């Protein structure tokens, strides 16, 4: 069931509820206002890692809050929104006056199946925000799935993940271990003179310390060659002082873990997710 719940202070701001669970926040007057804390984090990451128009794939489009924000802030961007709920896509088109193709194309279908149809090196950003209830479907967690995300991303592209978890963050730790394994498996030979990819974990400090339930944003930056236009600084793409400062100054301040040591410690001995193998 899809329901629109107006904000108590602003009737032009709405929360899209799907089966009683908040799915998107839509400000009809300001598409830059994405409402949810994890989306603010994602916007900050994009603001401090990418410039200009973007080709973006949204896995789990819902009310298209992120797509509206990117369209408003980055003219010329081309986006694909994928959601398994065809009726929700139709309602979002009707209710929210979304950008039209080619600025935003919407597809109904399973996120992994639709991702597999996209051309290699065709996207700058892939965003995964897919839930069945409060859980991400298992086939969207695996190293094999992340490998297909990396196939679709251009060199230096960004994969953003909305990961909801509760203490002791076993799911988030396994996802980080999986991202690290997928990045290592996709790393080109040393002789190609590539800039290594990165993995980051972003959330408010209390959640990173496993003190409560909430949303973490996981970030994977694909490897890139020394000739790619988007060049990282000495501390990598995710280690910039500007990004750290932007995260600290959000309405709900956030912290980033991004070094090899930090992400390895966070993942610990967590298992890597793999596709099930049928005998």
N, C-alpha and C positions, 0 to 999 in steps of 0.2 A: 504494500500500500504506500502510495506517495502522498505526502501532506506538506503544505506550506504553512509555516508558523511565523507570523509577523513579529519583528522585534518590538519589545515593549516601549522603547524610546523612539523608534523610527519605523513607521508603517511601510516605508519604502525599502526596508531591509528585511530579508526573509531567510529563514533556515529551511532547507529542504530536508524533510524527514522521510526515510525509507524504512518501512516496517518498524517505526518507532525509534530509529537510530539516526542522529544528525549526520547528514551526508554532505551538504554544501551550504555555504552562506552566500547569499546574493544581495548586493547593494545595487538596487536598480539605478541609482543616481551616480555611483562611483564604482566602476568595475575594478579599480585598484584596491578596494577594500575587500580582501578575501576572507576576513573574519576569523578563521581558525589559526591557532598559534603555529601549527606545523606548516601551514601554507605561507605564513609570514616568513618562516625560516627558509622555505624553498625559494621565495621571491628574493630574499637577501642573498642566497647562494648564487642565483642567476645574475643578480645585479652586480656581483663582485667577481664573477668568473667569465661572463660572456658579454659581448657588446653587439649592438645592432639587431637587425631582424633575425629571427630564429625559425628553424624547422623543428616542430615539437610534436611528439606523439604522447597522448594522454591515455594511459591504460586505466580505465575506471573514470569516465568523464563526468558522471553524475550530473550536477547542475551546471558544469562547465565554468566554475568560478576561476580556476587557474587560467583557462583558455581566454576568458574575458579580460583578465588582468594583463596577460601577455599581449593580447591584441591591442589593448589601450596604451601600453607603455612601450611597445616595440612595433611601430608601424611597418608593414611589409612582411610580417611573420606569416608563415603558413603552418597550420596545425591540423592534426587528425585526432579526433576524440573517439575513443572506443569504449562501449559499455554493453554489457550483456542484456540490459533491460531496454528493449526497443521502445516500449511505451514511455519510459523516462526520457529517452532522447527526443521523442515527439513532443512531450510536454515541455521540456526545456526550450525547444525551438519556439513553441507557442508562447510560453510565459515570459521569456527573458530576452527576446529580440537579439539572438546570438549572431555573431558575424557569419556571413555566408561564404560558400566555397568561391575561390580557393583559400580564403583566409582561415576558414574552419570547415573541415569536412567531418561529418559524424557517421560512424559505422556501428551497427548493432552486431554483437557477437562475442565469443570468448576472447579474452585479451591475448592469450598465447597463440591461438589459432590465427587471429588477425595480425599479430606481430609477424608471424611467419610469412605473411604475404607481402610484407614491405621490402623494398629494395635495399640491398647492402649499401652501407654508408650514405643513407638518405636523411638522417636526422641529426640535429645538434643536441637535442635533449629528449630523453624518454622519462616520463613520470609514471610511477606505479602507485595507484591509490585504489586498490581493489579489495573489497571485503565481502564476505558472506556472513552476515551478522557482524561479530567483532573479530573475525578470523580471516586472514588472507588464504585463498585456496592453495593447497599444497603444490599444485603444478606450476605456480607462479613464484615459488621460493627456491627452486633448484639451480644447481650450477649449470645444467644444460639450458635452462631458461635464460639465465644471465648471459650465457654465451650467445644466445640469439639476440639479446639486447645489444651486446657489444658488436655483433654483426651489423645491426641496423644503425648504430651510432657512427658518426664520422670520427676521425682521429681527434682526440682531445674532447670528445663529446661527454655530456653529463647524464648520468642515470640517477634520478631522485626517487627515493622509496619512503612511503609513509608506513612505518612499522609501529604497530600498537602492541604494547607488552606490559606485563606486571612483574614485580619481583619474584624470582631473582633474575629476570630478563633472559631466561634460557632461549626463547625464540629469537630475540634480537642478537644475542651472541652467536647463535647458529647462522643467522643471516649474514652477519659480518664475516664469519669464517667462510661462508659460501661466496660472498663477493670477493674476498681476498683470493680464494682458490680459483675463481673464474678469471680474475685479472691476471694471475700468475700463468694460468694455462694459455691465455690469449697473448701473452707477451711475445713480441717478435724477437728474432735473433739479435744478439748484441751488435752484430756487424751492421744492422740496419740503422744504427745510431738513433735510437728512439728515446723519447723522454718517457720514463715509466709512468704508468697510471697511478691513481691514488684512491684510497678509501677513507671516508670520514663518517663520524657519528656526531649528530648534533641534537641537543635537547637541553632542557633546563637542568641545572646541576643536581637537584634532588632526584630526578629521574635517572640521570646517569649514575648516581650512587645507589640505584636500586631501592629507593625508599617508597615508591608509589607506582600506581598504574598511570600510563600516559602514552603519548606519541613521541617516537624518536624519528628523526629524518636521517636516513642513511644515504650517503653520496658515493658514487663511483665515478671517477674521472678516467676515461679511456686513454690509453697510451697514445702518444703523438710523435711525429718525427720532428727533427730539428728545423725543418723548413716550414712547418705548419704556422699559420698566421697567429694563432692563439698561443702565446708563449707564457709559461709559468714563471713566477719569480723564484728567487733562490730557495724559498721554503715551500715550493710547489704551488699549485693552483689553490689548494685549500688552506695554505699557511699564511695567506696575506693578512697584514695588520688591519686592512680595511674591512675584510670580512669578519674578523674577530670582533672588531669594534662595532660593526653593524649588528652582529648577533647580541652583543652585550647591551645594546641600547634599544632592543625591541621592547614592546609593551610587557612581555614576559621574557626577561633576559635569558639567553641561551649560551651554551658553551660548546665548543667543537673539539673533538679528539681526531687527530689526522695524521700524526706521525706513525711510522712503522711500529715503533715500540708501543704507542698508545693503543692502536687498533689490535695488535697482537695480544696485548694484555686483556683488552676488553673481550676478545673472542675466546681467550683461554683455550681449554680443551674441547670446546663445542664441536659437535660433528658437522660436517658439510652436508647440506641437503642435496640429494640426487633423485632423478626420476626413478620410479619403481621399475624394476626389471622383471618382465614376465618370463618364467622358464619356458 
